[in-house]
Amino acid sequence: MKTDNWLQHSVVYQIYPRSFKDSDGNGVGDLQGIIDKLDYLHDGTLNSLGIDAIWISPFYPSPMADFGYDVSDYCDVDPLFGDLVTFDRLVAEAHRRGIKIIIDYVPNHTSDQHPWFIESCSSRDNPKRDWYIWWDAKPDGSLPNNWGAVLGGPAWTWDEKTGQYYLHQFLKEQPELNWRNRDVRNAMLDVLHFWLRRGVDGFRMDVIAFLLKDPELRDNLPNPAANPNLHPDDIYGRQLHVYNEDLDEMSEVIREIRKVLDQYDARIGIGEVWYELDRWVRYFGPNGDGLHMPFNFKLMQKPWSAASIRETVESLESALPTFGWPNYGLGNHDYPRLASRIGQAQARVAAMLLLTLRGTPTLYDGDELGLENGIITPDQVQDPQGILLGAERTRDVARTPMQWDRMPHAGFSRAEPWLPISDDYQRRNVEAESKDPASVMNLYRTLVWLRRQTPTLQKGSYRTLVQNSGDCYCYIRSHEGEDLLIALNFTHKPHEIDLNPLKEGNIILSTHMDHSGPISLSPLLLRTDEGLLIKL
Ligand code: NOJ
């Protein structure tokens, strides 16, 4: 693995295409909408956000049972989002601005409307039968094993016509491909070639660790630590996932995928991998011949306190293999919004954390505006997880449309959007925040550009600074004689921290965006909810 791959000095921005920008007035975002907003993302000047790469969630033909994560044709664009010509234009327009394109690859399951599955269902001796995971009922007619589906209910559905169950660990509309079948593998590797030849720079690989399952499909074990208040249909949430995912053999499949990427120049693989660190690091491959970046969910999952976040960063730093590289994200389309999880004031501290740590940052669209969870009434729920596991589990809250301006529908669309626009759109939108020098959007923009222009932030080493205030987290990034101190106050109270023997430094940026210049470090005064970036 080349250690200096472009991902290491990039800021990635995730676009959920349904909700980013609608160009044709049907209430759903599309590829042309993304093209129209590329200048917002990076126009080469400090007026734009300055990101380096966009990861676009699925835009392939799909019945949309899971809003695109149920693909019925891997090599086309759903008419809702555009067509291949528009996609090619998006790649060209992005590349012209120096923006890389990462697309979502959904290898674990297809849609139940994919021609492969329709064939597979047609008879037990169809050549595509073995492309999916079919299993007999137990002698008493019950399910083949106890596995639950992540989005709710059991992981098996009975097919009346051919008298067998098929496996689906998400929705019944998402039957799982059999990656132990050589033809399936070849077909799915061909999909990578198709998009690599079209010029994409990389893939985010959906639930990559699920591709292989226990050959005997043994029962998972109960999880004694499971939350007792889980929805009755959350079978998956009550189990230890010993046999259905994250098998040791996965490294071999990932190596095969990596070999495809390596046939092209500078293409990267990011994987959705959510395990504890000892298992997570394995996805870099034993010799760095696996994923370039197993996506790190820890900042979304751990409690928001100075101690827990420091511990999260330190354990990642010490678990990484020499060829590994850290990465962090604060939100995505499956988690509640950052600003609702930790509050608006701390969301600014989180922005400074994300963009000053050692490791590739991934931003989720809308977080740079401080978007909060959308208000979705039970009758407005669209996400299947919210339908199957209760409205309080709906992921729709993080998928409400991007807020561009104060016009009707927040400038997202001419028509009623597929999910309601949040009530705060008249003040929380790109146009209004661009005019406010202290807005959270301007904080993100400033941090992204500082990172771009500061090698110490991009590639400097990381060192925790031990200090006597447990409510603050301080660390130093160092590179070629430059030391930058980052001091973050995780509370709504001011704090004095004694950083002796450090005496003084120069503030480069405060998350309050109201002062810079010399500051004493013994002690350092951090105001309420303040993060400081200080040159030593
Ligand atoms: C993970 C995706 O992020 C999520 O949105 C989707 O429902 C599942 N994988 C299934 O594809």
Residues whose N, C-alpha, C, O or C-beta is under 5 A from the ligand:
A	BS01	NOJ	D66 Y69 F170 D206 V207 D334
